[in-house]
Amino acid sequence: MSEQQRRGQSTSRLSFSERGAVIRAAATEVFAAQGYDQASMRKIARAAGITTPGLYDHFKSKTDLYISVVQHHAGALISHWADPADATTMEELFHRTTEVFFNWIADNEAGWRILFLDKPADQAAKDVHDQVERMATEAMAMLLHKMPPLDLPSELERERATRALAESIQGAGNALVAWWWKNRDVPKETIVRLNSELVWNGLKNLVDPKKDQTD
């Protein structure tokens, strides 16, 4: 009996939702290794140990499956870093947020590749990355709203300024994540320190030290 047949026997005993999770895990590995454009439903079905028609029972297209995979990993990442516990100052909050973010990245290499390195040509696949960017910006903006009133340009209302800062912080983090993939010899601790200092050195000049307490 081949390995694929053994996997097929195993997945046949799973519930519909359990089989969907197996497919998503297999698709994660295939998309991470080959990218969206080079991956195929046949390869993913083989990796999941099911037939291609069986795969289409769960996901009607490669794009639908990719969207599910991207949303799954993005949701996991954002939920990890969006609200670190036990931070008592804004500086501590941002240092812990950065540490949690890069810990997740280091522990989820396939998700790292899909979220930050894959550049699909398909418009629908591109759109889900744009959606993830908006989710991350919203989560970062919520963190920034925990800060005391910032010393911002008077002509810019706080909500717009917060969005601008959120996208700037997010963009810097994304760029560093992509750089780290090409420079894996650099320790995670160094990357965490670099990013947290980059963020905080800019923000601390906008914060009144007397009000630097989280709720």
Secondary structure, DSSP 8 states (H G I E B T S, - for coil): --HHHHHHHHHHTS-HHHHHHHHHHHHHHHHHHHHHHH--HHHHHHHHTS-HHHHHHH-SSHHHHHHHHHHHHHHHHHHHHSS-TT--SHHHHHHHHHHHHHHHHHH-HHHHHHHHT---SSHHHHHHHHHHHHHHHHHHHHHHTTS------TTS-HHHHHHHHHHHHHHHHHHHHHHHHH-TTS-HHHHHHHHHHHHHHHHGGGS-GGG----
